[in-house]
Amino acid sequence: MKRNSIIILAFILSACGGVKLLPLSQNDLERGRNSYPQLSMEELQEGKSNFEFYCSQCHGLKNPKKHDAEGWKKTINRMAKKAENKSSIKNIEEPIKASILTYLVTMSTLKLQLSKLYLTIFSSVPLFTLSVNCIPFKMANSSILACFIPNS
């Protein structure tokens, strides 16, 4: 039976906390346009801002990679109903939920592709190559790079 191997490279600078979101880039916009062809950087930024504001009212920010598009849609609707009980929020309108969903779907597809990982021991000559997928994210003041080795 094949098992996924996981390599986690972590550089911990301080205690863990909520996820700190990375600034948006042109690559994020291009990736978002795969699902939302008319998406603008302003709309993507608005979704990020809404995510940071509304979702942090009840809990720490979740990593956008936690769900796919369908999972985020269900989660946003469920959380919006819970938010109605908060006096500071009351009602999250559909356009706000849609902007949050757009941001989360866009960012849920973020992958840093490392085509080859070289292991070297006391030299710069690669001993072997390994294909991996890596996901960079930040938690509080910590930078973490999680790398996954796909099954062949």
Phi, psi and chi 1 to 4 in degrees:
 res  aa     phi    psi   chi1   chi2   chi3   chi4
   1 MET       -  133.0  176.5  164.5   75.2      -
   2 LYS   -84.5  140.7  -68.0 -176.1  179.0 -179.7
   3 ARG  -124.1  144.6  -68.0 -171.7  -67.9  174.1
   4 ASN   -70.5  135.5  -73.5  -23.0      -      -
   5 SER   -96.6  140.7  -60.8      -      -      -
   6 ILE  -125.4  130.7  -61.0  175.4      -      -
   7 ILE  -116.9  125.9  -61.2  173.2      -      -
   8 ILE  -117.7  120.9  -61.2  179.4      -      -
   9 LEU  -104.2  119.1  -55.3  172.3      -      -
  10 ALA  -128.5  134.2      -      -      -      -
  11 PHE  -116.5  101.1  -59.7   98.8      -      -
  12 ILE   -96.8  118.5  -58.9 -175.2      -      -
  13 LEU   -97.8  -22.5  -56.8  174.4      -      -
  14 SER  -160.5 -175.3   68.4      -      -      -
  15 ALA   -63.8  151.0      -      -      -      -
  16 CYS   -71.5  152.5  -66.2      -      -      -
  17 GLY  -152.8 -150.6      -      -      -      -
  18 GLY   -71.4  162.6      -      -      -      -
  19 VAL   -68.0  132.6  170.9      -      -      -
  20 LYS   -99.7  123.6 -178.1  176.4  179.8 -171.7
  21 LEU   -79.4  142.3  -56.0  174.0      -      -
  22 LEU   -76.6  150.4  -60.6  172.8      -      -
  23 PRO   -61.2  149.1  -17.5   27.0      -      -
  24 LEU   -74.0  148.7  -65.4  172.7      -      -
  25 SER  -130.9  172.0   69.7      -      -      -
  26 GLN   -62.0  -34.8 -172.9   63.5   32.1      -
  27 ASN   -62.6  -37.9  -71.8  -21.6      -      -
  28 ASP   -62.8  -44.1  -63.2  -33.2      -      -
  29 LEU   -61.0  -45.8  179.3   60.3      -      -
  30 GLU   -62.7  -40.1  -69.2  169.5   11.8      -
  31 ARG   -66.2  -40.0 -156.8  174.6   51.5 -101.7
  32 GLY   -63.8  -32.4      -      -      -      -
  33 ARG   -69.5  -12.8  -73.8 -177.9  175.6  160.0
  34 ASN   -65.6  -35.1  -69.8  -28.8      -      -
  35 SER   -98.3  -29.6  -60.8      -      -      -
  36 TYR  -130.5   85.1  -52.2   96.0      -      -
  37 PRO   -56.1  -29.3  -23.6   32.3      -      -
  38 GLN   -95.1    9.6  -57.4  -59.8  -42.8      -
  39 LEU   -61.2  135.0 -176.4   63.7      -      -
  40 SER  -110.2  162.7   69.9      -      -      -
  41 MET   -62.8  -35.2 -177.0   58.5   83.8      -
  42 GLU   -63.5  -41.5  -67.8   75.9   22.1      -
  43 GLU   -66.2  -40.3  -68.6  168.9  -38.9      -
  44 LEU   -65.3  -42.4 -168.5   55.4      -      -
  45 GLN   -64.7  -39.0 -177.1   60.6   52.2      -
  46 GLU   -62.2  -41.8 -179.9 -177.7   -1.9      -
  47 GLY   -63.0  -41.4      -      -      -      -
  48 LYS   -62.8  -46.7  179.2 -177.6  179.4 -168.4
  49 SER   -61.6  -42.9  -63.7      -      -      -
  50 ASN   -64.3  -41.7  -74.6  -26.3      -      -
  51 PHE   -58.9  -49.0  172.6   61.4      -      -
  52 GLU   -62.2  -43.7  -70.2  172.9  -42.7      -
  53 PHE   -72.4  -57.5  176.3   77.8      -      -
  54 TYR   -71.1  -43.7  -73.3   96.2      -      -
  55 CYS   -72.5  -30.3  -60.8      -      -      -
  56 SER   -76.8   -7.0   67.7      -      -      -
  57 GLN   -67.7  -27.9  -61.6  -66.9  -46.1      -
  58 CYS  -113.7  -26.2  -58.9      -      -      -
  59 HIS  -159.8  171.0   53.9   75.1      -      -
  60 GLY   -66.1  156.2      -      -      -      -
  61 LEU   -69.6  138.3  -63.1  177.5      -      -
  62 LYS   -92.8  152.0  -55.4  -60.5 -179.6 -166.2
  63 ASN   -67.9  126.9 -172.5  -28.5      -      -
  64 PRO   -57.4  -22.6  -28.5   36.8      -      -
  65 LYS   -73.0   -6.0  -64.1  -81.6  -52.1  162.5
  66 LYS   -61.3  -34.3 -175.8  174.5 -179.3  178.4
  67 HIS  -133.6  163.5  -61.7  -66.8      -      -
  68 ASP   -91.3 -173.4   61.1    8.7      -      -
  69 ALA   -57.0  -46.8      -      -      -      -
  70 GLU   -66.6  -40.2 -163.8   56.5   38.9      -
  71 GLY   -63.2  -40.4      -      -      -      -
  72 TRP   -68.8  -36.6  -82.7  122.3      -      -
  73 LYS   -60.8  -46.8 -172.5  173.7 -176.1  177.4
  74 LYS   -63.8  -43.1  -69.6  176.0 -175.6  175.3
  75 THR   -64.8  -44.5  -59.9      -      -      -
  76 ILE   -61.9  -44.8  -70.5  168.8      -      -
  77 ASN   -63.5  -41.6  -72.7  -34.4      -      -
  78 ARG   -65.9  -43.6 -172.2  178.4   75.7 -112.2
  79 MET   -69.8  -34.8  -66.9  -69.7  112.2      -
  80 ALA   -63.3  -36.8      -      -      -      -
  81 LYS   -66.0  -40.0  -73.2  178.2 -174.9  171.6
  82 LYS   -66.1  -34.9  -74.3 -175.6  172.5 -174.0
  83 ALA   -66.4  -23.3      -      -      -      -
  84 GLU   -60.2  -23.2  -69.3  175.2    4.7      -
  85 ASN   -82.1   -9.3  -63.6  -34.3      -      -
  86 LYS   -87.0  129.1  -64.8  -80.6 -176.2 -178.8
  87 SER   -67.5  -25.5   59.9      -      -      -
  88 SER   -78.4  -16.8   60.8      -      -      -
  89 ILE  -113.0  -53.7  -62.8  175.4      -      -
  90 LYS    69.6  -75.4  -66.9  -68.2 -175.1 -160.2
  91 ASN  -137.8  127.8 -173.3   23.3      -      -
  92 ILE   -99.4  113.2  -58.9  175.8      -      -
  93 GLU   -66.4  156.8  -58.4  -67.9  -29.4      -
  94 GLU   -56.4  -43.2  -72.8  -58.1  -41.6      -
  95 PRO   -61.7  -32.4  -22.2   31.8      -      -
  96 ILE   -70.8  -45.2  -67.7  171.6      -      -
  97 LYS   -60.0  -40.4  -70.5 -165.9  -75.5 -172.0
  98 ALA   -64.3  -39.1      -      -      -      -
  99 SER   -68.8  -38.1   75.0      -      -      -
 100 ILE   -64.1  -44.1  -66.1  170.1      -      -
 101 LEU   -60.9  -44.1  179.7   62.9      -      -
 102 THR   -58.4  -46.4  -61.9      -      -      -
 103 TYR   -61.9  -49.0  168.6   73.3      -      -
 104 LEU   -66.3  -38.9  -70.5  171.3      -      -
 105 VAL   -64.4  -43.0  168.2      -      -      -
 106 THR   -60.6  -48.0  -64.1      -      -      -
 107 MET   -77.8  -18.4  -60.7  -48.7  -71.8      -
 108 SER   -70.6  -15.7   71.7      -      -      -
 109 THR   -97.2    6.4   61.0      -      -      -
 110 LEU   -67.5  124.6  174.9   63.9      -      -
 111 LYS  -140.1  135.8  -75.6 -174.2 -175.5  175.6
 112 LEU   -99.2  112.6  173.6   62.1      -      -
 113 GLN   -87.2  121.0  -62.6  -71.3  -27.6      -
 114 LEU  -109.1  110.5  -64.1 -178.3      -      -
 115 SER   -72.3  -33.0   58.8      -      -      -
 116 LYS  -143.4  137.0  -66.3 -177.7  179.7 -178.8
 117 LEU  -115.7  121.8  176.9   67.7      -      -
 118 TYR  -100.0  130.0  -65.5  109.2      -      -
 119 LEU  -102.4  120.7  175.5   63.6      -      -
 120 THR  -126.3  142.9   59.6      -      -      -
 121 ILE  -123.6  111.0  -59.6  175.7      -      -
 122 PHE    56.8   23.2  -56.5  113.6      -      -
 123 SER  -161.2  171.9   74.9      -      -      -
 124 SER   -99.1    9.9   60.0      -      -      -
 125 VAL   -86.8  123.6  178.1      -      -      -
 126 PRO   -66.9  134.7   15.0  -19.4      -      -
 127 LEU   -84.5  -33.8  -62.0  177.7      -      -
 128 PHE  -162.9  165.8   64.5   89.1      -      -
 129 THR  -117.1  153.7   60.7      -      -      -
 130 LEU  -146.6  127.9 -179.9   64.8      -      -
 131 SER   -86.0  131.0  -64.2      -      -      -
 132 VAL  -139.1  157.5  -63.0      -      -      -
 133 ASN  -111.3  133.4  -67.8  -29.6      -      -
 134 CYS  -124.1  148.3  -67.2      -      -      -
 135 ILE  -125.6  113.1  -54.8  163.8      -      -
 136 PRO   -86.3  139.9   29.6  -31.5      -      -
 137 PHE  -155.4  164.3   59.6   95.2      -      -
 138 LYS  -121.8  143.2  -68.2 -171.6  175.4 -163.1
 139 MET  -128.5  117.3  -66.3  178.5   63.4      -
 140 ALA    51.2 -119.7      -      -      -      -
 141 ASN  -100.3   17.5  -67.5  -32.3      -      -
 142 SER  -101.4  138.3  -56.8      -      -      -
 143 SER  -106.5  127.4  -62.0      -      -      -
 144 ILE  -129.3  138.7  -62.4  174.1      -      -
 145 LEU  -123.9  109.7 -177.7   63.5      -      -
 146 ALA   -98.2  126.0      -      -      -      -
 147 CYS  -118.0  135.5  -62.1      -      -      -
 148 PHE  -119.2  135.0  -55.0   90.7      -      -
 149 ILE   -98.1  112.0  -56.8  169.1      -      -
 150 PRO   -69.6  150.3   19.3  -22.8      -      -
 151 ASN   -66.8  147.9  -76.2  -22.0      -      -
 152 SER   -90.3      -   36.5      -      -      -
